[in-house]
Amino acid sequence: MADTDFIRPKRWSAQRKLEIVLRLFRGEAIDDISREIGVEIFRIEEWKQEALVGMESRFKKSATDPLQIELSRAKHRIGDLSMEVELLKERVNKQSPLAFRRSKL
């Protein structure tokens, strides 16, 4: 068997399907891909449609998903708290260190 011969897998992994669909999105001809990998055109079209539906549902989910909304709020709050900590650190560093003060005893 030559190096250019292609052995068709019995089962296509999601990653392999994704690679094929991305080739379609990049403009490769479906006929060429079909011949190369030994898969019927209609099946490759099904993979493409599944990918499009998956992308669409993912985009919709991220806009209305309550977990995403809460995560965004939490990230915003973390940013606020981080800024506050940095400002307090600067303020403490500008003041003279406590170790140099004398006790009043």
N, C-alpha and C positions, 0 to 999 in steps of 0.2 A: 504494500500500500504506500503510495507517495505521500509526502508531507502535506500536499495541497488537498488530499482527499479528506472529506468531512464525515465523521461518524455521528449520526443523529442519535442524540440521547433518547432513552425510553421515556423519560419524564423531564420536562423543562422547568427549571427552577424560576422563581420570581425574578432573580437577578439576571438570568439569561434572557428572559422575556423582555425585561426592561432594556437591556442592551440592544435587542432587536428593534424595539419600539423607538428608542432614541435614534437609531440609525434612520428610521423612517422620518422622524421629525427633522433630522439634519438634511433631508432631501434625497436620500438614496432611493432608487427605484425598488418598489415592492417585488417586481418580477425577479430582479437580480438577487435580492435577499432570499426570496423563496427558493430559487434554484440552488443558491449557495448552501443553505441550511437544510434543504429537503423538507420544508414544511409548506403545506398548502396556503395559497394566498388568503383564502377566507379565514383560516385560523390566525394568521398574522393580523388581519383586519380586526378580528375579535380581540386580540391582545391590545391593539391600538385603542379600540373603543373602551375596553376595561381601564386602560391607563387614563384616558380622557375623563371618564366618569369618576375615577378615583381622585384625579387632580381637582375636578370641579367640587366634589364633596368635601375635600380637604380645605379648599378655599372658603367654602361656605361655613364649615365647622369652626374654623379659626375666628370668624367674625362674631359668632353667636354662642360659642361654647362657654358656659359659665366658669369652667375651670380656667380657660384662657383669660377671661376677664379678671378673675381673682388673681391669677398669676401676674397679669399686667399691673394690677394695683399693688401687689406685694413688691414687685420689682421697683415701682415708683417709690414706695415707702423706704425700701432699702437704699435707694439713691439719696433720698432726703436725709436719712439717718447717717449715711456715710459722709455726706457733706457737713452735717452738724459735728460729727466726730473730728473731721479735719479742722474745722474752724476752732473747736475747743482746744485741740492740740496746739494750734498756732498761738492761741491766747495764753495757754499755760507756758509755752516756751518763751514768750515775750516778757513774762513776769520773772522776777528773780526767783531762783530755786528756793524751796522751803528749807533746805539744809543749811543755808547761810544765815538764817535768822537766829537770834539769841532768845533763849527762853527768859521769861520774866520772873523766874524764881529767885 
